[in-house]
């Protein structure tokens, strides 16, 4: 199970409550960012394996351009 949320450069959440279950392997997904202003954002990713919360978080810097 993967949880994701987006924050702006100040740490304010702009997109959240994304939660999806994957069975493994390489995953590709799309996000509708139409409602988000152009600028720099961070994508925060955390996940759970076999019901155990993995506290590892990956943070990606994303540049949104419309």
PDB file with one MODEL, atoms N, CA, C and O in Angstrom:
MODEL        1
ATOM      1  N   UNK A   1       0.849  -1.176   0.000  1.00  0.00           N
ATOM      2  CA  UNK A   1       0.000   0.000   0.000  1.00  0.00           C
ATOM      3  C   UNK A   1       0.888   1.231   0.000  1.00  0.00           C
ATOM      4  O   UNK A   1       1.808   1.343   0.810  1.00  0.00           O
ATOM      5  N   UNK A   2       0.615   2.140  -0.897  1.00  0.00           N
ATOM      6  CA  UNK A   2       1.421   3.347  -1.067  1.00  0.00           C
ATOM      7  C   UNK A   2       0.566   4.562  -0.734  1.00  0.00           C
ATOM      8  O   UNK A   2      -0.582   4.661  -1.165  1.00  0.00           O
ATOM      9  N   UNK A   3       1.138   5.491   0.040  1.00  0.00           N
ATOM     10  CA  UNK A   3       0.467   6.751   0.363  1.00  0.00           C
ATOM     11  C   UNK A   3       1.326   7.883  -0.172  1.00  0.00           C
ATOM     12  O   UNK A   3       2.549   7.874  -0.032  1.00  0.00           O
ATOM     13  N   UNK A   4       0.669   8.856  -0.787  1.00  0.00           N
ATOM     14  CA  UNK A   4       1.387   9.998  -1.348  1.00  0.00           C
ATOM     15  C   UNK A   4       0.674  11.291  -1.007  1.00  0.00           C
ATOM     16  O   UNK A   4      -0.553  11.333  -0.912  1.00  0.00           O
ATOM     17  N   UNK A   5       1.455  12.348  -0.824  1.00  0.00           N
ATOM     18  CA  UNK A   5       0.875  13.692  -0.736  1.00  0.00           C
ATOM     19  C   UNK A   5       1.883  14.694  -1.272  1.00  0.00           C
ATOM     20  O   UNK A   5       3.091  14.457  -1.245  1.00  0.00           O
ATOM     21  N   UNK A   6       1.376  15.797  -1.750  1.00  0.00           N
ATOM     22  CA  UNK A   6       2.187  16.847  -2.365  1.00  0.00           C
ATOM     23  C   UNK A   6       2.219  18.059  -1.445  1.00  0.00           C
ATOM     24  O   UNK A   6       1.197  18.421  -0.862  1.00  0.00           O
ATOM     25  N   UNK A   7       3.387  18.692  -1.306  1.00  0.00           N
ATOM     26  CA  UNK A   7       3.494  19.939  -0.548  1.00  0.00           C
ATOM     27  C   UNK A   7       4.176  20.987  -1.407  1.00  0.00           C
ATOM     28  O   UNK A   7       4.945  20.670  -2.315  1.00  0.00           O
ATOM     29  N   UNK A   8       3.877  22.248  -1.101  1.00  0.00           N
ATOM     30  CA  UNK A   8       4.583  23.320  -1.796  1.00  0.00           C
ATOM     31  C   UNK A   8       5.916  23.560  -1.092  1.00  0.00           C
ATOM     32  O   UNK A   8       6.261  22.838  -0.156  1.00  0.00           O
ATOM     33  N   UNK A   9       6.655  24.554  -1.530  1.00  0.00           N
ATOM     34  CA  UNK A   9       7.983  24.828  -0.989  1.00  0.00           C
ATOM     35  C   UNK A   9       7.948  25.253   0.478  1.00  0.00           C
ATOM     36  O   UNK A   9       8.966  25.189   1.168  1.00  0.00           O
ATOM     37  N   UNK A  10       6.769  25.690   0.961  1.00  0.00           N
ATOM     38  CA  UNK A  10       6.623  26.095   2.368  1.00  0.00           C
ATOM     39  C   UNK A  10       6.186  24.941   3.260  1.00  0.00           C
ATOM     40  O   UNK A  10       6.101  25.094   4.478  1.00  0.00           O
ATOM     41  N   UNK A  11       5.905  23.776   2.652  1.00  0.00           N
ATOM     42  CA  UNK A  11       5.463  22.623   3.422  1.00  0.00           C
ATOM     43  C   UNK A  11       3.957  22.494   3.531  1.00  0.00           C
ATOM     44  O   UNK A  11       3.469  21.616   4.243  1.00  0.00           O
ATOM     45  N   UNK A  12       3.213  23.339   2.849  1.00  0.00           N
ATOM     46  CA  UNK A  12       1.746  23.306   2.877  1.00  0.00           C
ATOM     47  C   UNK A  12       1.255  22.237   1.899  1.00  0.00           C
ATOM     48  O   UNK A  12       1.656  22.224   0.735  1.00  0.00           O
ATOM     49  N   UNK A  13       0.381  21.338   2.378  1.00  0.00           N
ATOM     50  CA  UNK A  13      -0.153  20.292   1.512  1.00  0.00           C
ATOM     51  C   UNK A  13      -1.062  20.891   0.450  1.00  0.00           C
ATOM     52  O   UNK A  13      -1.943  21.695   0.754  1.00  0.00           O
ATOM     53  N   UNK A  14      -0.841  20.492  -0.797  1.00  0.00           N
ATOM     54  CA  UNK A  14      -1.665  20.977  -1.899  1.00  0.00           C
ATOM     55  C   UNK A  14      -2.474  19.843  -2.537  1.00  0.00           C
ATOM     56  O   UNK A  14      -3.475  20.093  -3.208  1.00  0.00           O
ATOM     57  N   UNK A  15      -2.043  18.613  -2.328  1.00  0.00           N
ATOM     58  CA  UNK A  15      -2.762  17.448  -2.835  1.00  0.00           C
ATOM     59  C   UNK A  15      -2.475  16.314  -1.868  1.00  0.00           C
ATOM     60  O   UNK A  15      -1.317  16.026  -1.566  1.00  0.00           O
ATOM     61  N   UNK A  16      -3.541  15.662  -1.376  1.00  0.00           N
ATOM     62  CA  UNK A  16      -3.327  14.610  -0.388  1.00  0.00           C
ATOM     63  C   UNK A  16      -4.368  13.515  -0.525  1.00  0.00           C
ATOM     64  O   UNK A  16      -5.154  13.490  -1.472  1.00  0.00           O
ATOM     65  N   UNK A  17      -4.355  12.627   0.428  1.00  0.00           N
ATOM     66  CA  UNK A  17      -5.318  11.521   0.475  1.00  0.00           C
ATOM     67  C   UNK A  17      -5.214  10.593  -0.725  1.00  0.00           C
ATOM     68  O   UNK A  17      -6.209  10.002  -1.143  1.00  0.00           O
ATOM     69  N   UNK A  18      -4.016  10.463  -1.280  1.00  0.00           N
ATOM     70  CA  UNK A  18      -3.810   9.487  -2.339  1.00  0.00           C
ATOM     71  C   UNK A  18      -3.306   8.212  -1.687  1.00  0.00           C
ATOM     72  O   UNK A  18      -2.253   8.205  -1.049  1.00  0.00           O
ATOM     73  N   UNK A  19      -4.051   7.148  -1.847  1.00  0.00           N
ATOM     74  CA  UNK A  19      -3.671   5.871  -1.267  1.00  0.00           C
ATOM     75  C   UNK A  19      -4.031   4.786  -2.271  1.00  0.00           C
ATOM     76  O   UNK A  19      -5.164   4.730  -2.749  1.00  0.00           O
ATOM     77  N   UNK A  20      -3.085   3.937  -2.587  1.00  0.00           N
ATOM     78  CA  UNK A  20      -3.316   2.914  -3.602  1.00  0.00           C
ATOM     79  C   UNK A  20      -2.610   1.631  -3.203  1.00  0.00           C
ATOM     80  O   UNK A  20      -1.548   1.663  -2.581  1.00  0.00           O
ATOM     81  N   UNK A  21      -3.204   0.504  -3.564  1.00  0.00           N
ATOM     82  CA  UNK A  21      -2.578  -0.791  -3.310  1.00  0.00           C
ATOM     83  C   UNK A  21      -1.979  -1.313  -4.610  1.00  0.00           C
ATOM     84  O   UNK A  21      -2.646  -1.325  -5.645  1.00  0.00           O
ATOM     85  N   UNK A  22      -0.732  -1.739  -4.556  1.00  0.00           N
ATOM     86  CA  UNK A  22      -0.046  -2.311  -5.699  1.00  0.00           C
ATOM     87  C   UNK A  22       0.424  -3.712  -5.334  1.00  0.00           C
ATOM     88  O   UNK A  22       0.680  -4.002  -4.165  1.00  0.00           O
ATOM     89  N   UNK A  23       0.536  -4.568  -6.321  1.00  0.00           N
ATOM     90  CA  UNK A  23       0.954  -5.940  -6.055  1.00  0.00           C
ATOM     91  C   UNK A  23       2.459  -6.124  -6.171  1.00  0.00           C
ATOM     92  O   UNK A  23       2.968  -7.198  -5.853  1.00  0.00           O
ATOM     93  N   UNK A  24       3.174  -5.116  -6.612  1.00  0.00           N
ATOM     94  CA  UNK A  24       4.629  -5.210  -6.708  1.00  0.00           C
ATOM     95  C   UNK A  24       5.113  -4.918  -8.113  1.00  0.00           C
ATOM     96  O   UNK A  24       4.320  -4.703  -9.030  1.00  0.00           O
ATOM     97  N   UNK A  25       6.406  -4.914  -8.262  1.00  0.00           N
ATOM     98  CA  UNK A  25       6.994  -4.641  -9.562  1.00  0.00           C
ATOM     99  C   UNK A  25       7.022  -3.160  -9.868  1.00  0.00           C
ATOM    100  O   UNK A  25       6.792  -2.326  -8.993  1.00  0.00           O
ATOM    101  N   UNK A  26       7.301  -2.848 -11.100  1.00  0.00           N
ATOM    102  CA  UNK A  26       7.369  -1.458 -11.533  1.00  0.00           C
ATOM    103  C   UNK A  26       5.960  -0.904 -11.692  1.00  0.00           C
ATOM    104  O   UNK A  26       5.086  -1.560 -12.258  1.00  0.00           O
ATOM    105  N   UNK A  27       5.748   0.302 -11.193  1.00  0.00           N
ATOM    106  CA  UNK A  27       4.425   0.917 -11.223  1.00  0.00           C
ATOM    107  C   UNK A  27       4.516   2.270 -11.907  1.00  0.00           C
ATOM    108  O   UNK A  27       5.451   3.036 -11.677  1.00  0.00           O
ATOM    109  N   UNK A  28       3.537   2.549 -12.745  1.00  0.00           N
ATOM    110  CA  UNK A  28       3.437   3.859 -13.376  1.00  0.00           C
ATOM    111  C   UNK A  28       2.055   4.402 -13.065  1.00  0.00           C
ATOM    112  O   UNK A  28       1.064   3.681 -13.181  1.00  0.00           O
ATOM    113  N   UNK A  29       1.979   5.665 -12.671  1.00  0.00           N
ATOM    114  CA  UNK A  29       0.699   6.257 -12.312  1.00  0.00           C
ATOM    115  C   UNK A  29       0.667   7.692 -12.813  1.00  0.00           C
ATOM    116  O   UNK A  29       1.712   8.263 -13.124  1.00  0.00           O
ATOM    117  N   UNK A  30      -0.509   8.275 -12.894  1.00  0.00           N
ATOM    118  CA  UNK A  30      -0.665   9.657 -13.367  1.00  0.00           C
ATOM    119  C   UNK A  30      -1.429  10.452 -12.321  1.00  0.00           C
ATOM    120  O   UNK A  30      -2.272   9.906 -11.609  1.00  0.00           O
ATOM    121  N   UNK A  31      -1.133  11.739 -12.230  1.00  0.00           N
ATOM    122  CA  UNK A  31      -1.801  12.639 -11.302  1.00  0.00           C
ATOM    123  C   UNK A  31      -2.377  13.810 -12.073  1.00  0.00           C
ATOM    124  O   UNK A  31      -1.741  14.329 -12.990  1.00  0.00           O
ATOM    125  N   UNK A  32      -3.578  14.227 -11.707  1.00  0.00           N
ATOM    126  CA  UNK A  32      -4.185  15.408 -12.303  1.00  0.00           C
ATOM    127  C   UNK A  32      -3.731  16.618 -11.500  1.00  0.00           C
ATOM    128  O   UNK A  32      -4.187  16.824 -10.375  1.00  0.00           O
ATOM    129  N   UNK A  33      -2.846  17.410 -12.065  1.00  0.00           N
ATOM    130  CA  UNK A  33      -2.295  18.577 -11.385  1.00  0.00           C
ATOM    131  C   UNK A  33      -2.868  19.877 -11.932  1.00  0.00           C
ATOM    132  O   UNK A  33      -2.295  20.943 -11.710  1.00  0.00           O
ATOM    133  N   UNK A  34      -3.989  19.806 -12.645  1.00  0.00           N
ATOM    134  CA  UNK A  34      -4.602  20.990 -13.247  1.00  0.00           C
ATOM    135  C   UNK A  34      -4.947  22.054 -12.206  1.00  0.00           C
ATOM    136  O   UNK A  34      -4.849  23.247 -12.492  1.00  0.00           O
ATOM    137  N   UNK A  35      -5.350  21.639 -11.003  1.00  0.00           N
ATOM    138  CA  UNK A  35      -5.750  22.588  -9.973  1.00  0.00           C
ATOM    139  C   UNK A  35      -4.593  23.162  -9.171  1.00  0.00           C
ATOM    140  O   UNK A  35      -4.807  23.959  -8.258  1.00  0.00           O
ATOM    141  N   UNK A  36      -3.374  22.764  -9.502  1.00  0.00           N
ATOM    142  CA  UNK A  36      -2.197  23.225  -8.767  1.00  0.00           C
ATOM    143  C   UNK A  36      -1.481  24.287  -9.593  1.00  0.00           C
ATOM    144  O   UNK A  36      -1.270  24.108 -10.792  1.00  0.00           O
ATOM    145  N   UNK A  37      -1.114  25.373  -8.962  1.00  0.00           N
ATOM    146  CA  UNK A  37      -0.415  26.457  -9.651  1.00  0.00           C
ATOM    147  C   UNK A  37       0.961  26.009 -10.117  1.00  0.00           C
ATOM    148  O   UNK A  37       1.554  25.088  -9.557  1.00  0.00           O
ATOM    149  N   UNK A  38       1.450  26.668 -11.137  1.00  0.00           N
ATOM    150  CA  UNK A  38       2.793  26.394 -11.638  1.00  0.00           C
ATOM    151  C   UNK A  38       3.806  26.690 -10.540  1.00  0.00           C
ATOM    152  O   UNK A  38       3.668  27.684  -9.827  1.00  0.00           O
ATOM    153  N   UNK A  39       4.811  25.852 -10.393  1.00  0.00           N
ATOM    154  CA  UNK A  39       5.834  26.069  -9.381  1.00  0.00           C
ATOM    155  C   UNK A  39       6.515  24.781  -8.962  1.00  0.00           C
ATOM    156  O   UNK A  39       6.339  23.745  -9.602  1.00  0.00           O
ATOM    157  N   UNK A  40       7.292  24.840  -7.892  1.00  0.00           N
ATOM    158  CA  UNK A  40       8.028  23.686  -7.380  1.00  0.00           C
ATOM    159  C   UNK A  40       7.261  23.054  -6.226  1.00  0.00           C
ATOM    160  O   UNK A  40       6.734  23.755  -5.362  1.00  0.00           O
ATOM    161  N   UNK A  41       7.202  21.723  -6.216  1.00  0.00           N
ATOM    162  CA  UNK A  41       6.491  20.974  -5.189  1.00  0.00           C
ATOM    163  C   UNK A  41       7.301  19.750  -4.785  1.00  0.00           C
ATOM    164  O   UNK A  41       8.212  19.326  -5.496  1.00  0.00           O
ATOM    165  N   UNK A  42       6.956  19.198  -3.640  1.00  0.00           N
ATOM    166  CA  UNK A  42       7.564  17.960  -3.184  1.00  0.00           C
ATOM    167  C   UNK A  42       6.497  16.873  -3.150  1.00  0.00           C
ATOM    168  O   UNK A  42       5.396  17.087  -2.644  1.00  0.00           O
ATOM    169  N   UNK A  43       6.832  15.711  -3.692  1.00  0.00           N
ATOM    170  CA  UNK A  43       5.968  14.541  -3.644  1.00  0.00           C
ATOM    171  C   UNK A  43       6.517  13.636  -2.549  1.00  0.00           C
ATOM    172  O   UNK A  43       7.654  13.170  -2.634  1.00  0.00           O
ATOM    173  N   UNK A  44       5.709  13.386  -1.520  1.00  0.00           N
ATOM    174  CA  UNK A  44       6.106  12.551  -0.381  1.00  0.00           C
ATOM    175  C   UNK A  44       5.474  11.165  -0.564  1.00  0.00           C
ATOM    176  O   UNK A  44       4.265  11.052  -0.761  1.00  0.00           O
ATOM    177  N   UNK A  45       6.281  10.136  -0.500  1.00  0.00           N
ATOM    178  CA  UNK A  45       5.811   8.769  -0.705  1.00  0.00           C
ATOM    179  C   UNK A  45       6.195   7.914   0.495  1.00  0.00           C
ATOM    180  O   UNK A  45       7.359   7.885   0.896  1.00  0.00           O
ATOM    181  N   UNK A  46       5.221   7.220   1.066  1.00  0.00           N
ATOM    182  CA  UNK A  46       5.496   6.243   2.129  1.00  0.00           C
ATOM    183  C   UNK A  46       4.720   4.985   1.790  1.00  0.00           C
ATOM    184  O   UNK A  46       3.763   5.035   1.017  1.00  0.00           O
ATOM    185  N   UNK A  47       5.114   3.878   2.347  1.00  0.00           N
ATOM    186  CA  UNK A  47       4.443   2.640   1.988  1.00  0.00           C
ATOM    187  C   UNK A  47       4.412   1.637   3.128  1.00  0.00           C
ATOM    188  O   UNK A  47       5.094   1.771   4.144  1.00  0.00           O
ATOM    189  N   UNK A  48       3.585   0.626   2.905  1.00  0.00           N
ATOM    190  CA  UNK A  48       3.341  -0.423   3.880  1.00  0.00           C
ATOM    191  C   UNK A  48       3.512  -1.757   3.148  1.00  0.00           C
ATOM    192  O   UNK A  48       3.038  -1.912   2.022  1.00  0.00           O
ATOM    193  N   UNK A  49       4.185  -2.713   3.782  1.00  0.00           N
ATOM    194  CA  UNK A  49       4.403  -4.026   3.177  1.00  0.00           C
ATOM    195  C   UNK A  49       3.874  -5.092   4.126  1.00  0.00           C
ATOM    196  O   UNK A  49       4.236  -5.117   5.302  1.00  0.00           O
ATOM    197  N   UNK A  50       3.024  -5.967   3.621  1.00  0.00           N
ATOM    198  CA  UNK A  50       2.439  -7.051   4.413  1.00  0.00           C
ATOM    199  C   UNK A  50       1.845  -6.552   5.726  1.00  0.00           C
ATOM    200  O   UNK A  50       2.005  -7.184   6.770  1.00  0.00           O
ATOM    201  N   UNK A  51       1.161  -5.415   5.665  1.00  0.00           N
ATOM    202  CA  UNK A  51       0.508  -4.857   6.846  1.00  0.00           C
ATOM    203  C   UNK A  51       1.429  -4.144   7.810  1.00  0.00           C
ATOM    204  O   UNK A  51       0.973  -3.642   8.837  1.00  0.00           O
ATOM    205  N   UNK A  52       2.723  -4.088   7.505  1.00  0.00           N
ATOM    206  CA  UNK A  52       3.678  -3.405   8.373  1.00  0.00           C
ATOM    207  C   UNK A  52       4.011  -2.047   7.781  1.00  0.00           C
ATOM    208  O   UNK A  52       4.398  -1.948   6.617  1.00  0.00           O
ATOM    209  N   UNK A  53       3.861  -1.008   8.581  1.00  0.00           N
ATOM    210  CA  UNK A  53       4.149   0.348   8.130  1.00  0.00           C
ATOM    211  C   UNK A  53       5.652   0.524   8.006  1.00  0.00           C
ATOM    212  O   UNK A  53       6.389   0.377   8.982  1.00  0.00           O
ATOM    213  N   UNK A  54       6.091   0.833   6.824  1.00  0.00           N
ATOM    214  CA  UNK A  54       7.501   1.101   6.577  1.00  0.00           C
ATOM    215  C   UNK A  54       7.684   2.607   6.746  1.00  0.00           C
ATOM    216  O   UNK A  54       7.051   3.390   6.038  1.00  0.00           O
ATOM    217  N   UNK A  55       8.522   3.008   7.654  1.00  0.00           N
ATOM    218  CA  UNK A  55       8.680   4.431   7.930  1.00  0.00           C
ATOM    219  C   UNK A  55       9.594   5.133   6.941  1.00  0.00           C
ATOM    220  O   UNK A  55       9.886   6.320   7.086  1.00  0.00           O
ATOM    221  N   UNK A  56      10.040   4.400   5.946  1.00  0.00           N
ATOM    222  CA  UNK A  56      10.860   5.008   4.900  1.00  0.00           C
ATOM    223  C   UNK A  56       9.984   5.952   4.085  1.00  0.00           C
ATOM    224  O   UNK A  56       8.881   5.591   3.675  1.00  0.00           O
ATOM    225  N   UNK A  57      10.462   7.113   3.864  1.00  0.00           N
ATOM    226  CA  UNK A  57       9.743   8.067   3.018  1.00  0.00           C
ATOM    227  C   UNK A  57      10.684   8.540   1.917  1.00  0.00           C
ATOM    228  O   UNK A  57      11.848   8.857   2.164  1.00  0.00           O
ATOM    229  N   UNK A  58      10.167   8.579   0.729  1.00  0.00           N
ATOM    230  CA  UNK A  58      10.903   9.132  -0.399  1.00  0.00           C
ATOM    231  C   UNK A  58      10.297  10.489  -0.704  1.00  0.00           C
ATOM    232  O   UNK A  58       9.075  10.631  -0.723  1.00  0.00           O
ATOM    233  N   UNK A  59      11.122  11.470  -0.937  1.00  0.00           N
ATOM    234  CA  UNK A  59      10.634  12.809  -1.258  1.00  0.00           C
ATOM    235  C   UNK A  59      11.241  13.219  -2.601  1.00  0.00           C
ATOM    236  O   UNK A  59      12.456  13.173  -2.788  1.00  0.00           O
ATOM    237  N   UNK A  60      10.384  13.614  -3.513  1.00  0.00           N
ATOM    238  CA  UNK A  60      10.825  13.984  -4.859  1.00  0.00           C
ATOM    239  C   UNK A  60      10.477  15.444  -5.123  1.00  0.00           C
ATOM    240  O   UNK A  60       9.368  15.885  -4.822  1.00  0.00           O
ATOM    241  N   UNK A  61      11.403  16.180  -5.673  1.00  0.00           N
ATOM    242  CA  UNK A  61      11.169  17.588  -6.036  1.00  0.00           C
ATOM    243  C   UNK A  61      10.628  17.603  -7.466  1.00  0.00           C
ATOM    244  O   UNK A  61      11.257  17.084  -8.388  1.00  0.00           O
ATOM    245  N   UNK A  62       9.442  18.212  -7.632  1.00  0.00           N
ATOM    246  CA  UNK A  62       8.743  18.219  -8.908  1.00  0.00           C
ATOM    247  C   UNK A  62       8.511  19.670  -9.350  1.00  0.00           C
ATOM    248  O   UNK A  62       8.099  20.505  -8.545  1.00  0.00           O
ATOM    249  N   UNK A  63       8.770  19.964 -10.605  1.00  0.00           N
ATOM    250  CA  UNK A  63       8.497  21.271 -11.180  1.00  0.00           C
ATOM    251  C   UNK A  63       7.235  21.156 -12.025  1.00  0.00           C
ATOM    252  O   UNK A  63       7.234  20.446 -13.031  1.00  0.00           O
ATOM    253  N   UNK A  64       6.150  21.847 -11.632  1.00  0.00           N
ATOM    254  CA  UNK A  64       4.882  21.809 -12.360  1.00  0.00           C
ATOM    255  C   UNK A  64       4.850  22.981 -13.334  1.00  0.00           C
ATOM    256  O   UNK A  64       4.969  24.140 -12.937  1.00  0.00           O
ATOM    257  N   UNK A  65       4.687  22.657 -14.618  1.00  0.00           N
ATOM    258  CA  UNK A  65       4.617  23.685 -15.653  1.00  0.00           C
ATOM    259  C   UNK A  65       3.337  23.438 -16.439  1.00  0.00           C
ATOM    260  O   UNK A  65       3.088  22.322 -16.896  1.00  0.00           O
ATOM    261  N   UNK A  66       2.532  24.477 -16.595  1.00  0.00           N
ATOM    262  CA  UNK A  66       1.279  24.338 -17.363  1.00  0.00           C
ATOM    263  C   UNK A  66       1.468  24.903 -18.739  1.00  0.00           C
ATOM    264  O   UNK A  66       0.539  24.887 -19.546  1.00  0.00           O
TER     265      UNK A  66
ENDMDL
END
